[in-house]
Structure formats: C-alpha cells, structure tokens
Amino acid sequence: MNGYDLFLEFQYNRSGGFFSTLFMAIQLADFENLARLEKGFPEEVDAFRRWSHEGPAALAEKVTPDHPLLERLRRDENLE
C-alpha cells in the first residue's frame, strides 16, 4: 500500500494506530513541522495536500487502481 492508499483509508476511518496518528499530526502541523514530516513520509504528506488543496479527485489519481475504497470515493464525491 502506498501513502495515498493509506490516506484514503484514513478518510474512511479504516486506518488505526500509527497511520491514524500520523495523519492527525499531518493535519495539525504548521508549515515547518509539515516539512519535517514530509522528509520521512513524502507520499502521506502529498496525499494530505492533494485532498485538502486540490480535492478528492487529485487524491484518486494516485490511489492504487484496485484499492477497494476507490470506487466508494468516486461514488461519494461524484468523480465519475
């Protein structure tokens, strides 16, 4: 699974433990700390930026095509 897949799972409350905490930290981070997080978790930070600045369609472009939640995202966000 890549960072975009993990972020999608976070959006649908399907992640837990480490990645839930990581994505919460990414959402709360200031510019400096976000840059630090990006050094270790570049895909996860990019996934957050895509979702929050460009929208769900930008995230969907990077999610693994056969991810089970991708169709739900497309349906929920009217991306088709």
C-alpha positions as protocol buffer text, in pm:
chain_id: "A"
residue {
  index: 1
  type: MET
  ca { x: 0 y: 0 z: 0 }
}
residue {
  index: 2
  type: ASN
  ca { x: 125 y: 348 z: -78 }
}
residue {
  index: 3
  type: GLY
  ca { x: 74 y: 670 z: 120 }
}
residue {
  index: 4
  type: TYR
  ca { x: -223 y: 771 z: -94 }
}
residue {
  index: 5
  type: ASP
  ca { x: -398 y: 441 z: -23 }
}
residue {
  index: 6
  type: LEU
  ca { x: -331 y: 487 z: 347 }
}
residue {
  index: 7
  type: PHE
  ca { x: -472 y: 839 z: 344 }
}
residue {
  index: 8
  type: LEU
  ca { x: -786 y: 718 z: 167 }
}
residue {
  index: 9
  type: GLU
  ca { x: -831 y: 456 z: 438 }
}
residue {
  index: 10
  type: PHE
  ca { x: -785 y: 728 z: 700 }
}
residue {
  index: 11
  type: GLN
  ca { x: -1056 y: 938 z: 533 }
}
residue {
  index: 12
  type: TYR
  ca { x: -1296 y: 645 z: 564 }
}
residue {
  index: 13
  type: ASN
  ca { x: -1196 y: 564 z: 922 }
}
residue {
  index: 14
  type: ARG
  ca { x: -1039 y: 237 z: 814 }
}
residue {
  index: 15
  type: SER
  ca { x: -691 y: 301 z: 950 }
}
residue {
  index: 16
  type: GLY
  ca { x: -574 y: 276 z: 1303 }
}
residue {
  index: 17
  type: GLY
  ca { x: -276 y: 304 z: 1526 }
}
residue {
  index: 18
  type: PHE
  ca { x: 31 y: 456 z: 1372 }
}
residue {
  index: 19
  type: PHE
  ca { x: -119 y: 586 z: 1048 }
}
residue {
  index: 20
  type: SER
  ca { x: -422 y: 744 z: 1212 }
}
residue {
  index: 21
  type: THR
  ca { x: -191 y: 926 z: 1449 }
}
residue {
  index: 22
  type: LEU
  ca { x: 42 y: 1023 z: 1164 }
}
residue {
  index: 23
  type: PHE
  ca { x: -239 y: 1170 z: 954 }
}
residue {
  index: 24
  type: MET
  ca { x: -378 y: 1359 z: 1252 }
}
residue {
  index: 25
  type: ALA
  ca { x: -30 y: 1504 z: 1311 }
}
residue {
  index: 26
  type: ILE
  ca { x: -1 y: 1598 z: 942 }
}
residue {
  index: 27
  type: GLN
  ca { x: -337 y: 1777 z: 958 }
}
residue {
  index: 28
  type: LEU
  ca { x: -233 y: 1975 z: 1267 }
}
residue {
  index: 29
  type: ALA
  ca { x: 125 y: 2052 z: 1168 }
}
residue {
  index: 30
  type: ASP
  ca { x: 243 y: 2404 z: 1099 }
}
residue {
  index: 31
  type: PHE
  ca { x: 450 y: 2474 z: 786 }
}
residue {
  index: 32
  type: GLU
  ca { x: 784 y: 2393 z: 949 }
}
residue {
  index: 33
  type: ASN
  ca { x: 672 y: 2069 z: 1107 }
}
residue {
  index: 34
  type: LEU
  ca { x: 489 y: 1963 z: 792 }
}
residue {
  index: 35
  type: ALA
  ca { x: 818 y: 1999 z: 604 }
}
residue {
  index: 36
  type: ARG
  ca { x: 983 y: 1776 z: 863 }
}
residue {
  index: 37
  type: LEU
  ca { x: 710 y: 1515 z: 837 }
}
residue {
  index: 38
  type: GLU
  ca { x: 740 y: 1524 z: 460 }
}
residue {
  index: 39
  type: LYS
  ca { x: 1104 y: 1415 z: 479 }
}
residue {
  index: 40
  type: GLY
  ca { x: 1002 y: 1085 z: 634 }
}
residue {
  index: 41
  type: PHE
  ca { x: 655 y: 1046 z: 483 }
}
residue {
  index: 42
  type: PRO
  ca { x: 651 y: 1219 z: 143 }
}
residue {
  index: 43
  type: GLU
  ca { x: 354 y: 1031 z: -3 }
}
residue {
  index: 44
  type: GLU
  ca { x: 143 y: 1072 z: 308 }
}
residue {
  index: 45
  type: VAL
  ca { x: 203 y: 1449 z: 318 }
}
residue {
  index: 46
  type: ASP
  ca { x: 138 y: 1480 z: -56 }
}
residue {
  index: 47
  type: ALA
  ca { x: -185 y: 1283 z: -14 }
}
residue {
  index: 48
  type: PHE
  ca { x: -298 y: 1528 z: 257 }
}
residue {
  index: 49
  type: ARG
  ca { x: -209 y: 1826 z: 37 }
}
residue {
  index: 50
  type: ARG
  ca { x: -389 y: 1682 z: -263 }
}
residue {
  index: 51
  type: TRP
  ca { x: -703 y: 1613 z: -60 }
}
residue {
  index: 52
  type: SER
  ca { x: -707 y: 1944 z: 124 }
}
residue {
  index: 53
  type: HIS
  ca { x: -590 y: 2180 z: -153 }
}
residue {
  index: 54
  type: GLU
  ca { x: -693 y: 2015 z: -479 }
}
residue {
  index: 55
  type: GLY
  ca { x: -979 y: 1789 z: -374 }
}
residue {
  index: 56
  type: PRO
  ca { x: -1065 y: 1420 z: -374 }
}
residue {
  index: 57
  type: ALA
  ca { x: -1015 y: 1381 z: -750 }
}
residue {
  index: 58
  type: ALA
  ca { x: -647 y: 1471 z: -714 }
}
residue {
  index: 59
  type: LEU
  ca { x: -607 y: 1206 z: -446 }
}
residue {
  index: 60
  type: ALA
  ca { x: -794 y: 948 z: -653 }
}
residue {
  index: 61
  type: GLU
  ca { x: -536 y: 987 z: -931 }
}
residue {
  index: 62
  type: LYS
  ca { x: -265 y: 848 z: -701 }
}
residue {
  index: 63
  type: VAL
  ca { x: -459 y: 572 z: -523 }
}
residue {
  index: 64
  type: THR
  ca { x: -384 y: 219 z: -640 }
}
residue {
  index: 65
  type: PRO
  ca { x: -643 y: 145 z: -912 }
}
residue {
  index: 66
  type: ASP
  ca { x: -774 y: -172 z: -748 }
}
residue {
  index: 67
  type: HIS
  ca { x: -797 y: -29 z: -394 }
}
residue {
  index: 68
  type: PRO
  ca { x: -1135 y: -139 z: -252 }
}
residue {
  index: 69
  type: LEU
  ca { x: -1227 y: 212 z: -131 }
}
residue {
  index: 70
  type: LEU
  ca { x: -1152 y: 389 z: -459 }
}
residue {
  index: 71
  type: GLU
  ca { x: -1490 y: 313 z: -613 }
}
residue {
  index: 72
  type: ARG
  ca { x: -1661 y: 437 z: -297 }
}
residue {
  index: 73
  type: LEU
  ca { x: -1462 y: 761 z: -312 }
}
residue {
  index: 74
  type: ARG
  ca { x: -1559 y: 811 z: -675 }
}
residue {
  index: 75
  type: ARG
  ca { x: -1923 y: 744 z: -595 }
}
residue {
  index: 76
  type: ASP
  ca { x: -1931 y: 960 z: -280 }
}
residue {
  index: 77
  type: GLU
  ca { x: -1759 y: 1253 z: -449 }
}
residue {
  index: 78
  type: ASN
  ca { x: -1931 y: 1217 z: -789 }
}
residue {
  index: 79
  type: LEU
  ca { x: -1598 y: 1173 z: -964 }
}
residue {
  index: 80
  type: GLU
  ca { x: -1723 y: 956 z: -1248 }
}
